[in-house]
Amino acid sequence: MGPVLPFVKLGVAALAGIPVSKIANDIIKNNVTIVTKVDKIKVATGSIVIGAMISQSISRTTDMLVDSVVNLKQRTEKSEETTEIEVS
């Protein structure tokens, strides 16, 4: 896939991250009571940290999945080339 691969990985991670981000934000919104401005700052900071951790994990996981698909495709193509050479 060459130079396109990083963009594919980024796109897959972004698509996977959208629903997870929504779920995390809803969990925080429904389970955290904000009373003071300090609470608001703490929740916002915690949300950023949690979001970064989730994003990093999603990116690692989807990158591995994309790499697996690319490797499988390459092995399949090599197998088909070998079969064609043997038949000829």
SULTA-V453122 format. One record per run of one state. SS is the DSSP state (H for helix, E for strand, - for the rest). FROM is the first residue (numbers start at 0). LEN is the number of residues. If there is no record, write none. Layout:
((SS;FROM;LEN) (SS;FROM;LEN))
This chain:
((-;0;1) (H;1;30) (-;31;5) (H;36;51) (-;87;1))
